Amino acid sequence: MKTNKSLTKRIKITKNGKMLTRTPGGNHFNAKESRLKQLKRKRGQKITMSNKVRGRFMPGV
């Protein structure tokens, strides 16, 4: 089975196996947002997937 490349480009797998992705909505229209909201969006967001789904998108992981 092939790896889903569109997903692997958007996530980062940490040393302990956690999957991180960017928080959505941080590219534009941020002038109205408070500084705290802007900084919160810079941090990564943790993704949780079952092993069945994870194997479907990333067979090697």
C-alpha positions, 0 to 999 in steps of 0.5 A: 500500500502506498503512503498518502503523500498529501498527509505526510507533507502536512504532519510531523512525527516526533521522536515519541511517535506523536503527530503534529500539524499546524493550527488552521486559520493562521495565514491571513486576516489576522489583524483583528485577532488578539496577539494571544490568539495569533501566538496560539496558532503558531504552536502545533496541534496534536493529531490522534488517530487509531492504528487502523487509520494511521496504517491506511495513510502511513503504512510504514509508521 
